[in-house]
Amino acid sequence: MNIKSTSKSIKYEVLGLVMMALLIAEPIAAKTVKVNMTAKEATVVIDNKGTKYPAWTYDGKIPGPVVRVTEGDTVDFTLTNPKENKESHSMDFHAAVVDVLKEFSEVKPGETKKFSFVANHPGVFMYHCGAATMAQHIARGMYGIIIVDPKEGYSEAYPKPDREYVLIQSQYFPNAKDKEAMIEDRGWAGSLINGKIFHYDPVHDENASLTLQSKPGERVRIFFVNANINHPVAFHPIAGIWDKVYINGNPKNTLHGIQTYNVAVATADTFDLVSPADHPTNNAIVDHTMGAAMRGAITVLMNMPDADPKMGKGENILIR
């Protein structure tokens, strides 16, 4: 046996492993992400039976598109407000540290506004229109989510999920013109989840056709935004416990084994749920404030062996 040769071989193997570890641990290089949105004053459907609503939106849908970047990235944002619109609109990214009077100023019909910011804080954040009256612009649909993934990537403290879903809750005011009622919390008639009442709940709405899906034992990560005008959300997984709650979506702010977590208005948090691995189960993810739950804030998660492999992955983290 050639001890010298064997020792040299081991040395190179160890060196190779060290170099590989360094490459894996190396932070992802920051980049510039271009985000373009168009303010659209459009009619949308706000429940499973087809009720129409005169909404104000980003890109014609409630909520607006998911924006996802990595900590350190520069967001190069453009908002177009077509001349056909009647209202001024704007963009307020909660992930941005800028000048409220400059970058977040209103864009009149027929105008375009551009600004940029560096996403220096990892987590999950709301975005919304800040034009006057702000409550009305949000209530009529101008809101969404920006996810800022940590530059360190996944870790033991922030494990890679098997599936991810975005859930955004908001209040539905049937009288879209009554902005005073929105501010004073009068007349709200429903809780929208990703733009619809009982969007993913065929248990309470026979017209619902969608649910969230995962396989038994999978880690499901939910990016949740409270886009209500006035109400906090008591976010709870019926028949489950939040394995981890990342306050503001930041892995440095982690809670463990939480039954219900209070999400303030205009706040976003990240939640991990792990189902039993040995048999199928179902969860109802709710706002445990019953007035909100029974107005539409219930989402069914089905944990089953034949779960759609595309659900909760890639572009399918917000199911429309």
N, C-alpha and C positions, 0 to 999 in steps of 0.2 A: 504494500500500500504506500503510495507516495503522499506522505503527510503534508509536504510543502505545497504540492499541487492542489490537494484537497482544501487546504487552508486558504489558498489564493482564490479558489472557486467560491468558497463560502463568503469571502470578503467581497467579491464582485456581486454576489447575490444580495447581500445585505445592503450594499451601496445602491443597487438597482431598486430595492424596496424603499429605501429612504428617499430616493429621487422621485419615485412614483407617489409616495405619500405627500411630498412637497408640492407636486403638481396638482394633486387632488385638493389639497388644502389652499392652494393659491386662489385668492379672491378673483371673481369674474371682473374683467376689465369694464370700466364704465363706458356707456355708449349714449348716443343721442337717439331718442325715440320720438318720431313725429306722430302727433295725434291730431286728427282733423275731425271736427264735428260741425253739423249744420243744425241750427235751431229751426224746428219745424212745428208750426201750429197746425195740428192734424187731429182728425177723429180717430180714436183708438177704442178697442174693446176692453172693458175692465172686469168682466166676469166670464164664467164658462158657458153662459147661455147667450152671449152675444150683445150685452148691453153696451151701447156706444156712448162715448164721452168726448167733449171738445177739449182735448189736451194741448199742453205746450210741452215740447219734447226736445231731446237731443237725438237727431237722426231718425225721428218718427216713431220711436218706441219708448215704452216705460218698462223698466228704467232705461237709461242711456247705455251705450256700449261699455263693456268692461275694459278698463285701462290697466295694463300690468307691466311693471318695470322692475328693475333691480336697484337696490340701494346704491346711490351714487350716480345713477343715470340722470341725464338731462332730458326733461320733457319739453319738446318743442311743440307748442299748442297753437292751433288756429281755430277760431270760431267764426263761422259765416252765418249772418242773419239775412236771409233773402229779402228782397224788396217787397215780396208778396205778403210778408208778415205784417201784422198790425202793431206788435209790441217790441220794445227793446228787450234784449236778453243779455246774459253775461255768463261767466264761468268763475266759480269759487272752488278751487281744489283745496281740500283740507290738508293735503300733503305738501302744500307749497308755502314757503316763507318769502313773501313778496310785499308789494305796496297795495293795500286795498283800494286806494284811490286811483291807481294806475292800472295794474294788471287786471284787477277785478272790476273795472269800470264797465258801464253798460255799452252795448253795441246796438246802434239804431238799425232799423230795417234798411237793407241795401248796403250795409257796411260789413267789413271783416276786421277782426282783431287778432293779432298774434302776440304771444309772449312765451317766455320760457322760464323754467325753474329747475333746480337740482333736487332730486328726491333723496334728501340726506337722512331721512328717518324711516327705518323699516316698519312695516305694519300694514294695516288696512284702513282706508280713509274714505269718507263720503266726498262726493263732489256735487255741486248744485248751482242753480242760477241764483244770483244775488240781486237781480234787478228788482226795483220796487213794483209792487209790494212783494217782498221776498216770500212770505208765507204762501201767497197765491201761486207764485211761480213754482215753488216746490210741490205744493198740493196738486197742481195740475200736471205734474209729471217730470219736471226738469231736475232730475237727480240721478246719481249712479255711484259707482265704486271705482277706486283706484287701489290696486294691490301693489305694495312695494316689497318685493321679496328681499330677505336679508342677503347681503353680499357674501356672507360666509357659507350660504347654502344650508343644507340640512345637517342635523347633528343629533346627538342623543337627546338633547334638550328640545330640539325641534325636528322630530322624525319626519321622514318623507311619508306623505299620506298615500293611500291607495286610490282615493278619489277625493275630488274637491267640488264643492258647490257654493254658489253665491246665492244668498237670500237677502232681499231688501224689503223691509216692511214700511208701509206708509198708510196714512189716513185717506179715506175717500169721502170727499164732500160733493154730493150730487149737484148742488148749485155752484157751478164753476165760477160765477161772477161775484159771489158774495165773499169778498176777501175779509170783511169784518167778522163774519161768522167763523172763518178759518182761524183768525187770530184769537177770537174769544172761545173757540172750541164748541161752537154750536152747529148742530145739524150733520155731524159726520155720521155716515151710514154704513161704513165698511172698512175692513182692514185689507189692504192690497199686499200680496206677497209677489214680488217681481211683476207688479202691474195688474194682478187679478185677485179677486176675492176667492178664497178656497182654491187657489191655483193648482195645488198639488194634493188635493184632499177629496178623493172619490167617496170617502166615508160620509162626509157631511154635505157633499154636493154631487148628485148623481150625474151631473153634466161634466164633471172633472174627468179628464182622461190621462193625466200625467201624475207620476209620483217620482220621487228620488229613488235611486237604486244603488245597492252595493251587495257584495257577497258576504256571507257570514265570516266574522273575524276581521274584516277589513277596517282600516283606520279611515274614517270619513272626516274630512276637514271642511268646516263651514265658515265662509267669510260672511259675516252678518253686519248689515247696516240698518240702523234705526233712522229712517227718513220721515218719521212722524212729525207733525207740526207741533204737537203739544205733549205727547205721552211717552214716558219711558217704557221699555219692554222688559218683562220678566221672562227671559229666554230659557226655556226648559225642554229637555228631551223626555217625554213620557215613556216609561219603560226603559230608561237608560240613565246614565250619569255622565256628565262631561268628563272625559278622561283628562283633558287639559283645556284650560282657558287662557288664551294669550291676550292680555289687556291691550287694547288698541292694535292687536295683531303683532305686537313686538315680542319675539322669543325671550327677551330679557325680563318680560313682565308675565310670568307664568304662574297660574294657579292649578291645583290638582284636585280631582275628585269632587267636582262642583255640581250640585243638583240644579240650581237656578242662579242665573247671573243677571243682574240689573244693567241694562244697556240704556244710557241716557239718550235724550234727543240729539240728533246730529252726531252720534258716536258710532264707531264700528269696532268690532272685536272678532277674534278668530276662535273657533271652537272645534275640538277633536272629540269624536264619538267612535268607540270601538264596540262592535256587537259581539255576542258569544260566537265562538268559532264552530261549535259542534252541532248547531241546529239553526234553521231559519227563524228570524224574528222580524218584528216591525216596530218602528218608533213613530210617535207623533211629536213633531217638533213644534212647540207652541209658544205664544205669548201667554204666560199663565195668568195674566190679567184677563179674567173671563169675558169681560165686555169686548175686548179686542179679539180673543180667540173665537168666540161665537159669531163675530162679524167677519171672520175670514182668515184669521192669523193662525192657521193650522196647516202643517206640511207633513205628509206621510213619507217616511223613509222605509223602503222594503229591503230587508237583508235576505237575499235568496240565492241559491246556487247558480241559477240561470240568469243572473243579473246581466243586463246589456253591457258588454265590455266597453262601449263608447261613452256611456253615461258617466258624468263626473270627471271627464278627462278632456284635455285640449280645449277646444272651443265650447265643449258641452258642459262647462261649469255653471253657466246660466241657461237654464232650460226654458225656452219660450213656447 
